[in-house]
Amino acid sequence: MSEKLIEIEEYEYLNGIYLGLKNTYDLFNDAIILSEFQRFSRAYSLLQLSIEEAGKVIILFEAFYRKRLQRRSPDQYTFEQLSKDLNKL
């Protein structure tokens, strides 16, 4: 069985990164609220989920970054250049 990779557009990466960050933030805030009401077990669960969601964001960002690197030689591409490119989108 051969697996075929699907071409993902840059805006789809960025949308996934945005939604992942939003979900991470929301889960983390919900965990804080629950902990203030001493619901520590549920707060811990949501905190763990927020960490996992943040991990997905990192994976998506790395994939996006690698896609951008394919357009340039790696020695010409810096983090500052990536930041400029992201601001153009």
Buried (B, 14 or more C-beta within 10 A) or exposed (E): EEEEEEEEEEEEBBEBBEBBBEBBEEBBEBBEEBBEEEBEEEBEBBBEBBEEBBEBBEEBBEBBBEBBEEEEEEEEBEEEEBEEBBEEE
